[in-house]
């Protein structure tokens, strides 16, 4: 639905929605790479 150029920049993580979104935005605005943002989101994932 999104299209190929943008689809590679989207990753769905198993993390709480609000907390995950806030942490991802904070990490990304600080210059973190996509891999680092995903790693932070995975830290919030329920076990």
N, C-alpha and C positions, 0 to 999 in steps of 0.2 A: 504494500500500500504506500509506503513512504518513497520508494525509489532507490535504486542502487547506490548512488553517491552518498546519500545520507544514512542508508541502512547499516553501513559498516561502522557508524559512529554511535549506534544505539545498542545498549546492553541492558537486558532485564535482569535485575538482581532480586534474590529472595531476602528482602530486608523490610523493616517497618516503613510504611509509606512516608509519613511525616518526618521521622527522624532520619531516614535514608535520604530523602530529598534535601533536607537541610544540610546534612553532612556532605553530600555530593556537591551541592552548590558551593559550600565553604571550601572544600578541597579544590574544586575546579577554578574558583575565583582566585585562589592562592597560587595558581599556575601548575597544579598537579596534572600529571598525565592521566589519560583514560584508565590505564592499568592501575594507577594509584587510587583513583576514585573508586573503582570497582573493588579493590582490596579493602578499602575503608567500609564500603557498604556490606561486604561479606563479614566484616567483624561484627556488624550489628545484627546479622542473621540469627534467627532463633535456632537453637540446636535440635 
